[in-house]
Amino acid sequence: MTVLTWSDDRVEQLKKLWEAGLSASQIAAELGNVTRNAVIGKVHRLGLSGRAKSPSSAAPRPRKARAPQHMMRVSRPASRGNTALAHAFEVELEPDPIAYDNVVPMSQRLSLLELNEATCHWPVGDPSSAEFFFCGGKALPSLPYCAHHSRIAYQPTGDRRRQAPKTTR
């Protein structure tokens, strides 16, 4: 790796090119054997800020007039918190007959190694006990849980806030 030192001649050439309005990439190409970032760093250390502006960039461009469009505004529910990973889905409201109140049929229960994309990944019990299992019911499309466990896992924000706060004495 060669170390480039900024000679007085190269610094003067850099100042002239900078004042002429060339970009850091263009100056790097003109000087040769120097990167764009090296040019930016040297300009910063020298305190060069005033640049000649081209007449086209000094004045803002006139915007094209658009035909007025009649749009109807639709109000959206206010979201709070991080909603980047929130799922937007609709779940059927009738109770799931297969899994209700953590009663999962023995034939439906699965171990970790038996889970796949089509099965419910809801854990039941204590993971350190021998009786621990996963629901194993039919998972909803693009969700890891069955309808019953999806209703538990993905509660609408409003429903969570309406629950009475627990009092501690």
Secondary structure, DSSP 8 states (H G I E B T S, - for coil): -------HHHHHHHHHHHHTT--HHHHHHHH-S--HHHHHHHHHHHT-------HHHHS---------------------S--TT--------S--SSSBTTB--GGG-B-GGG--TTB---EES-TTSTT-EE---B--TTSSS-HHHHHHHS--HHHHHHS------
